[in-house]
Amino acid sequence: MTAYILIDLLSVTDVDMFSAYPSLASAAVTRCGGRYLLPRDSSIEALEGNWKPHRIVVIEFPDTERAKNWWSSAEYAEARALHHAATISNIVLVDGTPG
């Protein structure tokens, strides 16, 4: 069943370092069978609560195994290191299997 990676990108702390991330990450997502679901410039409006994300990224994978394989893949390793070093963010895996 479908799985989703949700990235709450709170801030980019090093714009120059982060500039290489999108193309590296996109190539790795595609190679691992994933696809981005939201346009890059999606508007975000909090309807309830105090969550104030700057940017939300949603990546869909065919299943949880492929999402985890992407996360730990050699293809994504460089991009993941850049993301970790150049951003403040929260990243979660959501299993879309009906419960």
C-alpha positions in Angstrom: 0.0 0.0 0.0 1.1 3.5 -0.7 3.5 5.3 1.7 4.3 9.0 2.0 7.3 10.9 3.2 6.3 14.3 4.7 8.9 16.9 5.0 8.2 20.0 7.1 10.9 22.4 5.9 11.1 25.0 8.7 14.0 26.9 7.4 17.0 26.7 5.1 20.1 27.7 7.2 22.6 27.6 4.3 21.1 28.6 0.9 24.3 28.0 -1.0 24.8 24.5 0.3 21.1 23.6 -0.1 21.0 24.7 -3.8 22.4 21.3 -4.9 19.7 19.4 -3.0 16.6 19.6 -5.2 18.2 18.0 -8.3 20.0 15.3 -6.2 16.9 14.4 -4.3 14.6 14.4 -7.3 16.8 12.0 -9.2 16.9 9.7 -6.2 13.1 9.8 -5.6 12.5 8.9 -9.3 15.0 6.0 -9.2 13.4 4.6 -6.1 9.9 4.7 -7.6 8.6 7.8 -5.8 7.0 11.0 -7.0 6.4 14.5 -5.6 2.8 15.3 -4.9 2.8 19.0 -4.2 4.0 21.9 -6.4 7.1 23.6 -5.1 5.2 26.9 -4.4 2.1 25.4 -2.7 0.4 27.8 -0.3 0.0 26.6 3.3 -2.8 27.8 5.6 -3.1 26.5 9.2 -6.8 25.8 9.9 -6.3 24.7 13.5 -3.6 24.5 16.1 -0.2 26.2 16.2 1.7 24.4 13.4 3.4 27.0 11.2 5.3 25.1 8.5 7.3 27.2 6.0 7.1 24.6 3.2 5.6 21.1 3.1 7.0 18.4 0.8 5.0 15.2 0.2 6.7 12.3 -1.7 4.6 9.3 -2.6 6.1 5.8 -2.8 4.3 2.5 -3.9 4.9 1.1 -0.4 6.7 1.6 2.9 9.6 -0.6 2.0 10.4 1.5 -1.1 10.1 4.7 0.9 12.6 3.3 3.5 14.8 2.0 0.7 14.9 5.6 -0.8 15.7 7.1 2.6 18.7 4.7 3.2 19.8 4.5 -0.4 23.2 5.3 -1.8 21.4 7.4 -4.4 19.9 9.7 -1.7 22.9 9.7 0.7 24.5 12.9 -0.6 21.2 14.8 -0.8 20.2 13.6 2.7 23.6 14.9 4.1 23.0 18.3 2.4 19.5 18.5 3.7 20.6 17.6 7.2 23.4 20.2 7.2 21.6 23.0 5.5 18.0 22.9 6.9 15.9 22.7 10.0 13.1 20.3 9.2 10.9 17.5 10.4 10.6 14.3 8.3 8.1 11.5 8.8 7.1 8.4 7.1 3.3 7.7 6.8 2.1 4.2 6.0 -1.0 4.6 3.8 -2.2 1.0 4.5 -5.8 1.2 5.8 -5.9 0.2 9.5 
